[in-house]
Amino acid sequence: MIKICFVCTGNTCRSIMAERLMKKVAKEDNIPELKISSRGVYATGENINPNAKIALKKLHASSANRKSVKLGKIDKNTLYITMTEQQKQLINSDKVISFKSLIGKDIEDPYGQDESVYFDTAKDILNGVNKLIEKLKMWR
């Protein structure tokens, strides 16, 4: 079992979209040995952002409601994937990478932007998720 946790600021936009997109791709690619979650460094229990839900629907991933979850104790057996290099510095683990290492750029926060920005963000996340899935397939 490989445990993966996506991390962003509030766990209402980017990391929850990454979690849902990763679950969708893993299911489609028949990779059942993954446990996928998401957290926010400063999460406060807010619901998933409505524009994130719309972006997920457009990409045929789950858009179900869920409250944000704050990043707690670091699990040494989990791979943490942050949206930015700055967030990577906040996690004290040798098993942390950023989206920049997957796709060459940070995933910027779409919070407060319109629906099209969320969809573009989700597409960037999906690109990173696909690259991560390819790496996982090589390690199987």
C-alpha positions as CSV (number, residue, x, y, z in Angstrom):
1,M,0.0,0.0,0.0
2,I,1.3,3.4,-1.0
3,K,0.0,6.4,0.9
4,I,-0.2,9.7,-0.8
5,C,-1.3,13.0,0.7
6,F,-1.8,16.1,-1.4
7,V,-1.2,19.4,0.6
8,C,-2.2,23.0,-0.1
9,T,-3.1,26.0,2.1
10,G,-6.8,25.4,3.0
11,N,-7.7,22.1,1.5
12,T,-10.7,23.6,-0.3
13,C,-9.4,23.9,-3.9
14,R,-6.1,22.5,-5.1
15,S,-5.3,19.6,-2.8
16,I,-8.9,18.3,-2.8
17,M,-8.9,18.5,-6.6
18,A,-5.6,16.6,-6.7
19,E,-7.0,13.9,-4.3
20,R,-10.1,13.4,-6.4
21,L,-8.3,13.5,-9.8
22,M,-5.7,11.0,-8.5
23,K,-8.4,8.6,-7.3
24,K,-10.1,8.8,-10.7
25,V,-6.9,8.1,-12.6
26,A,-5.8,5.4,-10.3
27,K,-9.2,3.7,-10.6
28,E,-9.1,4.0,-14.4
29,D,-5.6,2.6,-14.5
30,N,-6.4,-0.2,-12.1
31,I,-3.9,0.8,-9.4
32,P,-5.8,-0.3,-6.2
33,E,-2.8,-0.3,-3.9
34,L,-3.0,3.5,-3.2
35,K,-4.4,5.3,-0.2
36,I,-5.0,8.9,-1.4
37,S,-5.9,11.8,0.9
38,S,-5.5,15.6,1.1
39,R,-4.9,18.2,3.8
40,G,-4.4,21.9,4.2
41,V,-1.6,23.5,6.2
42,Y,-4.1,26.1,7.5
43,A,-7.4,24.2,6.9
44,T,-10.4,25.4,9.0
45,G,-13.1,22.9,8.2
46,E,-14.6,24.8,5.2
47,N,-16.5,23.0,2.4
48,I,-14.9,22.3,-0.9
49,N,-15.0,25.5,-3.1
50,P,-17.9,25.6,-5.5
51,N,-15.6,26.4,-8.5
52,A,-13.4,23.4,-7.6
53,K,-16.6,21.2,-7.7
54,I,-17.4,22.5,-11.1
55,A,-13.9,21.9,-12.4
56,L,-14.0,18.3,-11.0
57,K,-17.4,17.7,-12.7
58,K,-16.0,18.8,-16.0
59,L,-13.1,16.3,-15.6
60,H,-15.5,13.5,-14.6
61,A,-14.1,13.3,-11.0
62,S,-16.1,13.2,-7.8
63,S,-17.3,16.6,-6.7
64,A,-19.0,15.5,-3.5
65,N,-19.0,17.8,-0.6
66,R,-16.3,17.5,2.1
67,K,-15.0,19.7,4.7
68,S,-11.3,20.7,4.7
69,V,-8.9,18.8,7.0
70,K,-5.9,20.4,8.6
71,L,-2.5,18.7,8.2
72,G,-1.6,17.1,11.4
73,K,1.2,14.8,12.5
74,I,3.5,13.8,9.6
75,D,3.4,10.1,8.9
76,K,6.8,8.7,7.9
77,N,5.1,6.2,5.6
78,T,3.2,8.7,3.5
79,L,4.4,10.6,0.4
80,Y,3.4,14.2,0.7
81,I,2.9,16.2,-2.5
82,T,2.6,20.0,-2.1
83,M,1.2,22.4,-4.6
84,T,4.1,24.8,-4.1
85,E,7.8,24.8,-3.2
86,Q,7.0,27.1,-0.3
87,Q,4.5,24.6,1.2
88,K,7.1,21.9,0.8
89,Q,9.3,23.8,3.2
90,L,6.6,23.6,5.8
91,I,6.5,19.8,6.0
92,N,9.3,18.1,8.0
93,S,9.6,14.9,6.1
94,D,12.1,13.3,3.7
95,K,9.1,12.0,1.7
96,V,7.8,15.3,0.3
97,I,7.8,16.6,-3.2
98,S,6.1,19.5,-4.9
99,F,4.1,19.7,-8.2
100,K,7.1,21.7,-9.5
101,S,9.1,18.5,-9.5
102,L,6.3,16.8,-11.5
103,I,5.4,19.4,-14.1
104,G,8.0,22.1,-13.7
105,K,5.9,24.7,-12.0
106,D,4.0,25.4,-8.8
107,I,0.2,25.1,-8.7
108,E,-0.9,28.6,-7.8
109,D,-3.9,29.1,-5.6
110,P,-7.1,29.8,-7.6
111,Y,-9.0,31.0,-4.5
112,G,-11.2,34.0,-5.3
113,Q,-10.8,33.5,-9.1
114,D,-13.5,32.6,-11.6
115,E,-14.5,29.2,-12.8
116,S,-12.2,29.2,-15.8
117,V,-9.1,29.7,-13.5
118,Y,-10.2,26.7,-11.4
119,F,-10.6,24.6,-14.5
120,D,-7.1,25.6,-15.8
121,T,-5.7,24.8,-12.3
122,A,-7.5,21.4,-12.3
123,K,-6.0,20.6,-15.8
124,D,-2.5,21.4,-14.5
125,I,-3.1,19.2,-11.5
126,L,-4.3,16.4,-13.7
127,N,-1.1,16.7,-15.8
128,G,0.9,16.3,-12.6
129,V,-1.3,13.4,-11.4
130,N,-0.7,11.6,-14.7
131,K,3.0,12.0,-14.4
132,L,2.9,10.7,-10.9
133,I,0.8,7.7,-12.0
134,E,3.4,6.9,-14.7
135,K,6.2,7.0,-12.1
136,L,4.2,4.7,-9.8
137,K,3.6,2.2,-12.6
138,M,7.4,2.0,-13.1
139,W,7.8,1.2,-9.3
140,R,5.3,-1.6,-9.3
